[in-house]
Amino acid sequence: MYMATAEHNSISMSSLNADALDISNYPNQVTDLVEEIDRLRMAMTKTFLQEHSFVADSVMELSRQLDLKINEYMKQVHVSREEVR
């Protein structure tokens, strides 16, 4: 049950890119953020599966890092879109 929940609730990169049709149109920094987000998401899922807890300190720390990177990604995509206009 835990594994199915973790995989179901994990953020997929396709959902991050739903508004961005092709990240290759964005600066390398955005592409790097996508890779970092995916790495953090996988690490958080793996840690959750080891800890069997959403509130374990290690899971929470990875979650915080992931939140920061997602926010950074969203800002970069927004800035990139504004520059195109």
KOLMIVEX-198207 format. One record per atom (N, C-alpha, C): residue number from 1; residue in three letters; atom name; y, x, z. Coordinates in steps of 0.1 Angstrom, whole numbers, padded with zeros to 4 digits. Atoms other than C-alpha are relative to their C-alpha. Layout:
// KOLMIVEX-198207
num, residu, atome, Y, X, Z
NUM, ala, CA, Y, X, Z
...
// end
This chain:
// KOLMIVEX-198207
num, residu, atome, Y, X, Z
1, met, N, -0012, 0008, 0000
1, met, CA, 0000, 0000, 0000
1, met, C, 0012, 0009, 0000
2, tyr, N, -0012, -0009, -0001
2, tyr, CA, 0025, 0028, 0009
2, tyr, C, 0003, 0006, -0013
3, met, N, -0003, -0007, 0013
3, met, CA, 0020, 0046, -0024
3, met, C, 0005, -0010, -0010
4, ala, N, -0005, 0010, 0010
4, ala, CA, 0025, 0014, -0045
4, ala, C, 0014, -0003, 0003
5, thr, N, -0014, 0003, -0004
5, thr, CA, 0056, 0006, -0025
5, thr, C, 0010, 0011, -0003
6, ala, N, -0008, -0011, 0003
6, ala, CA, 0070, 0041, -0029
6, ala, C, 0003, 0001, -0014
7, glu, N, -0002, -0001, 0015
7, glu, CA, 0064, 0042, -0066
7, glu, C, 0008, -0012, -0005
8, his, N, -0007, 0012, 0005
8, his, CA, 0077, 0007, -0071
8, his, C, 0015, 0001, 0004
9, asn, N, -0014, 0000, -0004
9, asn, CA, 0109, 0013, -0051
9, asn, C, 0007, 0013, -0004
10, ser, N, -0007, -0013, 0004
10, ser, CA, 0116, 0048, -0065
10, ser, C, 0009, -0003, -0012
11, ile, N, -0010, 0002, 0011
11, ile, CA, 0146, 0050, -0088
11, ile, C, -0006, 0007, -0013
12, ser, N, 0005, -0006, 0013
12, ser, CA, 0135, 0056, -0124
12, ser, C, 0012, 0005, -0008
13, met, N, -0011, -0006, 0008
13, met, CA, 0156, 0077, -0147
13, met, C, 0005, -0010, -0010
14, ser, N, -0004, 0010, 0010
14, ser, CA, 0156, 0049, -0172
14, ser, C, 0010, -0010, 0005
15, ser, N, -0009, 0009, -0005
15, ser, CA, 0174, 0027, -0148
15, ser, C, 0014, 0007, 0002
16, leu, N, -0012, -0007, 0000
16, leu, CA, 0200, 0054, -0143
16, leu, C, 0007, 0001, -0013
17, asn, N, -0005, -0002, 0013
17, asn, CA, 0204, 0057, -0180
17, asn, C, 0001, -0013, -0008
18, ala, N, 0000, 0013, 0006
18, ala, CA, 0204, 0020, -0187
18, ala, C, 0014, -0002, -0008
19, asp, N, -0012, 0001, 0007
19, asp, CA, 0241, 0021, -0196
19, asp, C, 0003, 0012, -0009
20, ala, N, -0002, -0011, 0008
20, ala, CA, 0240, 0055, -0211
20, ala, C, -0012, 0001, -0010
21, leu, N, 0010, 0001, 0010
21, leu, CA, 0221, 0051, -0244
21, leu, C, -0007, 0013, -0003
22, asp, N, 0005, -0013, 0004
22, asp, CA, 0217, 0088, -0250
22, asp, C, 0008, 0011, 0008
23, ile, N, -0007, -0009, -0009
23, ile, CA, 0225, 0114, -0223
23, ile, C, 0004, 0013, -0008
24, ser, N, -0004, -0012, 0008
24, ser, CA, 0227, 0141, -0250
24, ser, C, 0014, -0001, -0004
25, asn, N, -0014, 0001, 0003
25, asn, CA, 0262, 0127, -0257
25, asn, C, 0009, 0004, 0011
26, tyr, N, -0008, -0004, -0012
26, tyr, CA, 0273, 0138, -0222
26, tyr, C, -0001, 0015, 0002
27, pro, N, 0000, -0014, -0003
27, pro, CA, 0281, 0172, -0209
27, pro, C, -0013, 0005, 0006
28, asn, N, 0012, -0005, -0006
28, asn, CA, 0254, 0195, -0197
28, asn, C, -0001, -0003, 0014
29, gln, N, 0000, 0003, -0014
29, gln, CA, 0264, 0188, -0162
29, gln, C, -0007, -0013, 0003
30, val, N, 0007, 0013, -0001
30, val, CA, 0252, 0152, -0166
30, val, C, -0015, 0002, -0002
31, thr, N, 0014, -0003, 0002
31, thr, CA, 0219, 0164, -0180
31, thr, C, -0006, 0007, 0012
32, asp, N, 0005, -0007, -0012
32, asp, CA, 0215, 0188, -0151
32, asp, C, -0001, -0010, 0012
33, leu, N, 0000, 0010, -0011
33, leu, CA, 0223, 0159, -0126
33, leu, C, -0012, -0009, -0002
34, val, N, 0012, 0009, 0003
34, val, CA, 0196, 0137, -0143
34, val, C, -0013, 0008, 0005
35, glu, N, 0011, -0008, -0004
35, glu, CA, 0171, 0165, -0138
35, glu, C, -0001, 0002, 0015
36, glu, N, 0000, -0002, -0014
36, glu, CA, 0181, 0171, -0102
36, glu, C, -0003, -0013, 0007
37, ile, N, 0003, 0013, -0006
37, ile, CA, 0180, 0134, -0094
37, ile, C, -0015, -0003, -0001
38, asp, N, 0014, 0002, 0001
38, asp, CA, 0145, 0132, -0108
38, asp, C, -0008, 0009, 0009
39, arg, N, 0007, -0009, -0009
39, arg, CA, 0134, 0162, -0088
39, arg, C, 0001, -0005, 0014
40, leu, N, -0001, 0005, -0013
40, leu, CA, 0148, 0148, -0056
40, leu, C, -0008, -0013, 0002
41, arg, N, 0008, 0012, -0001
41, arg, CA, 0132, 0114, -0063
41, arg, C, -0014, 0002, 0002
42, met, N, 0014, -0003, -0001
42, met, CA, 0098, 0129, -0068
42, met, C, -0003, 0007, 0014
43, ala, N, 0002, -0007, -0013
43, ala, CA, 0102, 0151, -0036
43, ala, C, 0001, -0011, 0011
44, met, N, -0001, 0010, -0010
44, met, CA, 0113, 0121, -0016
44, met, C, -0013, -0009, 0000
45, thr, N, 0013, 0008, 0001
45, thr, CA, 0083, 0100, -0028
45, thr, C, -0012, 0008, 0006
46, lys, N, 0011, -0009, -0005
46, lys, CA, 0059, 0129, -0021
46, lys, C, 0001, 0001, 0016
47, thr, N, -0002, -0002, -0015
47, thr, CA, 0074, 0134, 0014
47, thr, C, -0003, -0013, 0007
48, phe, N, 0003, 0013, -0006
48, phe, CA, 0072, 0096, 0021
48, phe, C, -0015, -0002, 0001
49, leu, N, 0015, 0002, 0001
49, leu, CA, 0035, 0096, 0011
49, leu, C, -0006, 0009, 0011
50, gln, N, 0006, -0009, -0010
50, gln, CA, 0029, 0126, 0035
50, gln, C, 0003, -0006, 0014
51, glu, N, -0005, 0005, -0013
51, glu, CA, 0049, 0111, 0064
51, glu, C, -0004, -0014, 0003
52, his, N, 0003, 0015, -0002
52, his, CA, 0040, 0074, 0059
52, his, C, 0011, -0007, 0007
53, ser, N, -0012, 0006, -0007
53, ser, CA, 0075, 0065, 0070
53, ser, C, 0012, 0002, -0008
54, phe, N, -0013, 0000, 0007
54, phe, CA, 0107, 0056, 0054
54, phe, C, 0011, 0006, 0008
55, val, N, -0010, -0005, -0009
55, val, CA, 0126, 0068, 0084
55, val, C, -0002, 0013, 0006
56, ala, N, 0003, -0014, -0004
56, ala, CA, 0111, 0102, 0089
56, ala, C, 0012, 0008, -0003
57, asp, N, -0012, -0008, 0002
57, asp, CA, 0139, 0128, 0092
57, asp, C, -0001, 0007, -0014
58, ser, N, 0001, -0007, 0013
58, ser, CA, 0126, 0147, 0061
58, ser, C, 0002, -0010, -0012
59, val, N, -0002, 0010, 0011
59, val, CA, 0125, 0115, 0040
59, val, C, 0015, -0005, 0000
60, met, N, -0014, 0005, -0001
60, met, CA, 0160, 0104, 0052
60, met, C, 0009, 0011, -0006
61, glu, N, -0008, -0010, 0005
61, glu, CA, 0174, 0138, 0044
61, glu, C, 0000, 0001, -0016
62, leu, N, 0002, 0001, 0015
62, leu, CA, 0160, 0137, 0008
62, leu, C, 0007, -0012, -0005
63, ser, N, -0006, 0013, 0005
63, ser, CA, 0173, 0101, 0005
63, ser, C, 0015, 0002, 0000
64, arg, N, -0014, -0003, 0000
64, arg, CA, 0208, 0113, 0015
64, arg, C, 0004, 0009, -0012
65, gln, N, -0003, -0009, 0011
65, gln, CA, 0207, 0141, -0010
65, gln, C, 0000, -0007, -0013
66, leu, N, 0002, 0008, 0012
66, leu, CA, 0195, 0117, -0037
66, leu, C, 0012, -0009, -0002
67, asp, N, -0012, 0008, 0001
67, asp, CA, 0223, 0093, -0029
67, asp, C, 0013, 0007, -0005
68, leu, N, -0011, -0008, 0004
68, leu, CA, 0249, 0120, -0033
68, leu, C, -0001, 0004, -0015
69, lys, N, 0002, -0003, 0014
69, lys, CA, 0235, 0131, -0066
69, lys, C, 0002, -0012, -0009
70, ile, N, -0001, 0012, 0009
70, ile, CA, 0233, 0096, -0080
70, ile, C, 0015, -0004, 0000
71, asn, N, -0014, 0003, 0001
71, asn, CA, 0269, 0090, -0070
71, asn, C, 0008, 0010, -0009
72, glu, N, -0006, -0010, 0008
72, glu, CA, 0279, 0123, -0086
72, glu, C, -0003, -0003, -0015
73, tyr, N, 0004, 0004, 0013
73, tyr, CA, 0260, 0112, -0117
73, tyr, C, 0009, -0011, -0006
74, met, N, -0007, 0012, 0005
74, met, CA, 0277, 0078, -0119
74, met, C, 0015, 0004, -0002
75, lys, N, -0014, -0005, 0002
75, lys, CA, 0312, 0095, -0115
75, lys, C, 0001, 0008, -0013
76, gln, N, 0000, -0008, 0012
76, gln, CA, 0304, 0120, -0143
76, gln, C, -0002, -0009, -0013
77, val, N, 0001, 0009, 0012
77, val, CA, 0292, 0093, -0167
77, val, C, 0012, -0008, -0002
78, his, N, -0013, 0008, 0002
78, his, CA, 0323, 0072, -0160
78, his, C, 0011, 0009, -0006
79, val, N, -0011, -0009, 0005
79, val, CA, 0346, 0102, -0166
79, val, C, -0003, 0003, -0014
80, ser, N, 0004, -0003, 0014
80, ser, CA, 0327, 0111, -0198
80, ser, C, 0003, -0012, -0009
81, arg, N, -0003, 0011, 0009
81, arg, CA, 0331, 0076, -0211
81, arg, C, 0015, -0002, -0001
82, glu, N, -0015, 0001, 0001
82, glu, CA, 0368, 0075, -0203
82, glu, C, 0005, 0010, -0009
83, glu, N, -0004, -0011, 0009
83, glu, CA, 0372, 0108, -0222
83, glu, C, -0002, -0004, -0015
84, val, N, 0004, 0004, 0014
84, val, CA, 0356, 0092, -0253
84, val, C, 0010, -0011, -0005
85, arg, N, -0010, 0010, 0004
85, arg, CA, 0381, 0063, -0252
85, arg, C, 0012, 0005, -0004
// end
